[in-house]
Amino acid sequence: MGNLTIKNQVKKYFASDNGQEEEHSFEDSICRPLIGKQTYKAYFHYCKICPKVKFLSLESIEHHIRYKDPELHKAKLLEMIQGE
């Protein structure tokens, strides 16, 4: 998948009322570059921009990324995709 397609998906994700609509895994999350995973017990997800923000569910961390300072998260996500 090209960067242009991914950029369009990111823009659509932030513009949508529903985010990433289809069920998906961590590996398939549009927000994956911004999400870290603790690999030892409690196995939570955290935001790489806001490392104090931690959630057990993928849906919750994605919700944080979409609604807590969305322009910052969107810009950082697009920047990270550009670097790939």
KOLROVEX-368045 format. One line per field, with one value per atom (N, C-alpha, C): residue number from 1; atom name; x, y, z; residue in one letter. Coordinates in steps of 0.02 Angstrom, whole numbers, plus 32768, in hexadecimal, padded with zeros to 4 digits. Atoms other than C-alpha are relative to their C-alpha. Layout:
num: c(NUM ...)
atome: c(CA ...)
px: c(X ...)
py: c(Y ...)
pz: c(Z ...)
residu: c(A ...)
REM end
This chain:
num: c(1 1 1 2 2 2 3 3 3 4 4 4 5 5 5 6 6 6 7 7 7 8 8 8 9 9 9 10 10 10 11 11 11 12 12 12 13 13 13 14 14 14 15 15 15 16 16 16 17 17 17 18 18 18 19 19 19 20 20 20 21 21 21 22 22 22 23 23 23 24 24 24 25 25 25 26 26 26 27 27 27 28 28 28 29 29 29 30 30 30 31 31 31 32 32 32 33 33 33 34 34 34 35 35 35 36 36 36 37 37 37 38 38 38 39 39 39 40 40 40 41 41 41 42 42 42 43 43 43 44 44 44 45 45 45 46 46 46 47 47 47 48 48 48 49 49 49 50 50 50 51 51 51 52 52 52 53 53 53 54 54 54 55 55 55 56 56 56 57 57 57 58 58 58 59 59 59 60 60 60 61 61 61 62 62 62 63 63 63 64 64 64 65 65 65 66 66 66 67 67 67 68 68 68 69 69 69 70 70 70 71 71 71 72 72 72 73 73 73 74 74 74 75 75 75 76 76 76 77 77 77 78 78 78 79 79 79 80 80 80 81 81 81 82 82 82 83 83 83 84 84 84)
atome: c(N CA C N CA C N CA C N CA C N CA C N CA C N CA C N CA C N CA C N CA C N CA C N CA C N CA C N CA C N CA C N CA C N CA C N CA C N CA C N CA C N CA C N CA C N CA C N CA C N CA C N CA C N CA C N CA C N CA C N CA C N CA C N CA C N CA C N CA C N CA C N CA C N CA C N CA C N CA C N CA C N CA C N CA C N CA C N CA C N CA C N CA C N CA C N CA C N CA C N CA C N CA C N CA C N CA C N CA C N CA C N CA C N CA C N CA C N CA C N CA C N CA C N CA C N CA C N CA C N CA C N CA C N CA C N CA C N CA C N CA C N CA C N CA C N CA C N CA C N CA C N CA C N CA C N CA C N CA C N CA C N CA C N CA C N CA C N CA C)
px: c(802A 8000 802D 7FD6 804A 7FF2 8008 8064 7FC4 8039 7FDF 7FBF 803B 7F5B 7FFB 7FFF 7F8E 7FEF 800F 7F8A 7FB5 8048 7EDA 7FD8 8022 7EA6 8005 7FF7 7EEE 7FD1 802B 7E92 7FB6 8045 7DF0 7FF1 8008 7E09 7FF1 8009 7E17 7FC1 803C 7D86 7FC0 803A 7D11 7FE5 801F 7C96 800C 7FFA 7CBB 8048 7FBB 7D78 800A 7FF3 7DB6 7FC7 8040 7D0F 8004 7FFE 7D3E 8028 7FD9 7D7B 8046 7FBB 7E37 802C 7FCF 7ECE 8030 7FCD 7F5C 8029 7FD7 7FC2 7FDD 8027 7F36 7FE6 8018 7F15 8021 7FE6 7F28 802E 7FDA 7F6D 803F 7FCA 7FEF 8042 7FC0 8088 8001 8004 804A 7FF4 8012 8021 803A 7FCF 809F 7FDC 801E 807E 8031 7FD8 80BE 7FFF 7FFD 80FB 8004 8004 80F7 7FC0 8040 8063 7FF5 8045 7FE6 7FF1 800A 7FFE 7FD4 8028 7FB2 801E 7FEB 7FBB 800D 7FF4 8003 800C 7FF6 800D 8049 7FB9 80BF 8009 7FFD 8097 7FF1 8016 8043 800C 7FF0 809D 7FDD 8024 803B 7FB9 8042 7F9C 8006 7FFB 7F85 7FBA 8040 7EF2 800D 7FFB 7EDA 7FE6 801E 7E6C 801C 7FEA 7EA4 7FCF 8033 7DFF 8007 7FF9 7E1D 803B 7FC5 7ECB 7FF4 8012 7E8B 7FD1 802E 7DFF 8027 7FD5 7E81 8022 7FDB 7EE4 7FD1 8030 7E48 7FE4 8025 7E00 8029 7FD6 7E8C 8035 7FD4 7EE3 8009 7FFE 7EB8 8030 7FD3 7F1C 8048 7FBC 7FBC 800B 7FF9 7FA0 7FFF 8005 7F6E 8042 7FC2 8007 803B 7FC9 807E 7FF9 800C 802E 8013 7FEE 803F 804C 7FB7 80F4 8022 7FE2 811B 7FF6 800D 80CA 802F 7FD4 812F 8047 7FBC 81CF 8009 7FFA 81A7 8017)
py: c(7FC6 8000 803E 7FC5 80A7 8034 7FCC 813C 802C 7FD6 81A0 7FE0 8023 811D 8001 7FFF 8114 8046 7FBB 81D2 800E 7FF7 81D3 7FDB 8026 814C 8023 7FDB 81B1 803C 7FC5 824E 7FEC 8019 81EB 7FE9 8019 819B 803A 7FC8 8243 8029 7FDB 828F 7FD9 802B 81FC 8005 8004 81F3 7FBC 8044 8139 7FE6 8017 812E 7FC7 803B 808A 7FCF 8021 8036 7FB4 8049 7F81 7FE8 801D 7F10 7FF4 8006 7F09 7FEF 8011 7ECE 803C 7FCC 7F39 800A 7FFD 7F10 8025 7FE0 7F54 8045 7FBF 7FF2 8039 7FC4 8096 8025 7FDC 80DD 7FDB 802B 8053 8024 7FDF 80C5 802A 7FD7 812D 7FD7 8029 809A 7FD2 802E 8042 7FC9 8038 7F9B 7FEB 801B 7F6A 7FB4 8047 7EB8 7FD3 8028 7E80 8012 7FF8 7E70 8047 7FFB 7EDC 8007 8002 7EDE 8039 7FC8 7F8A 8022 7FD6 7FFF 8046 7FBB 80AE 802B 7FCF 814A 8016 7FEC 8170 804B 7FB8 822A 8012 7FF3 8226 7FC0 8041 8194 7FF1 800D 81AA 7FE6 8019 817B 7FB6 8049 80BF 7FE2 8023 804E 7FB6 8047 7F93 7FF2 8010 7F98 802C 7FDD 7FCA 8038 7FCF 8024 803F 7FC6 8095 802C 7FD7 80CC 8022 7FE0 80ED 803B 7FCA 8156 803B 7FCB 81BB 8026 7FE2 81DA 802B 7FDB 8213 803E 7FCA 8286 802C 7FD7 82C6 8022 7FD9 834E 7FDC 8026 82FB 801C 7FE3 8376 7FEC 8014 834E 7FB6 8048 8292 7FF2 8009 829C 8016 7FE7 8306 7FD1 802D 8291 7FBE 803E 81F8 8007 7FF5 8242 8008 7FF8 8272 7FBB 8042 81C0 7FD6 8025 8177 8018 7FE2 81EF 7FE3 8019 81AA 7FB7 8048 80F5 7FF4)
pz: c(8000 8000 8000 8005 7FCE 8036 7FCD 8040 7FF2 8011 7FE2 8019 7FE9 8007 804B 7FB7 80BD 801A 7FEC 80CC 7FF9 800A 8085 8036 7FCC 8101 8043 7FC1 8192 8001 8004 8159 8008 7FFB 8145 8048 7FBB 81F1 8030 7FD2 8249 7FEF 8015 81E4 800F 7FF6 8206 8046 7FBE 8294 8020 7FE7 82A4 8002 7FFF 8290 7FCF 802A 8249 800B 7FF6 822F 8005 7FFF 820B 803D 7FC9 8296 7FE8 8015 8296 803C 7FCD 82F5 8009 7FF5 833A 7FC0 803C 829E 7FC7 8035 822E 8013 7FE9 8293 7FD9 8020 8235 802F 7FCD 82D8 8018 7FE7 82EF 800B 7FF3 82DA 8040 7FC4 836E 803F 7FC7 83DE 8013 7FE5 844C 8026 7FD9 84A0 8036 7FCA 8549 7FF8 8010 852F 803E 7FC3 85E4 8024 7FDF 8659 8016 800F 8651 7FB5 8049 8593 7FE5 8017 857A 7FC2 8038 84E4 801B 7FEC 84F7 7FC3 8036 848D 8002 8004 8453 8008 7FF7 8455 8049 7FBB 8500 8028 7FE3 8557 8043 7FC2 85F9 7FF2 8013 8599 7FEF 8007 85AA 8003 8001 8580 7FF0 8010 857B 7FB9 8041 84E0 7FC8 803B 8433 7FEE 8010 8417 802A 7FD4 84AD 7FEE 8012 8478 7FBC 8040 83C7 800C 7FEF 8412 801C 7FE6 8473 7FC7 8038 83D3 7FD5 802B 8373 8022 7FE0 83F8 802F 7FD4 846A 7FD4 802B 8404 7FBC 803E 835E 7FCB 8032 82F4 800D 7FED 8353 7FEE 800D 8347 7FB5 8049 828E 7FDF 801E 8262 800E 7FEF 82BF 7FDB 8025 826F 7FB7 8046 81C1 7FF8 8001 81E8 8005 7FF8 8220 7FC1 803D 8184 7FC8 8032 8117 8005 7FF4 8166 7FEE 800F 813A 7FB9)
residu: c(M M M G G G N N N L L L T T T I I I K K K N N N Q Q Q V V V K K K K K K Y Y Y F F F A A A S S S D D D N N N G G G Q Q Q E E E E E E E E E H H H S S S F F F E E E D D D S S S I I I C C C R R R P P P L L L I I I G G G K K K Q Q Q T T T Y Y Y K K K A A A Y Y Y F F F H H H Y Y Y C C C K K K I I I C C C P P P K K K V V V K K K F F F L L L S S S L L L E E E S S S I I I E E E H H H H H H I I I R R R Y Y Y K K K D D D P P P E E E L L L H H H K K K A A A K K K L L L L L L E E E M M M I I I Q Q Q G G G E E E)
REM end
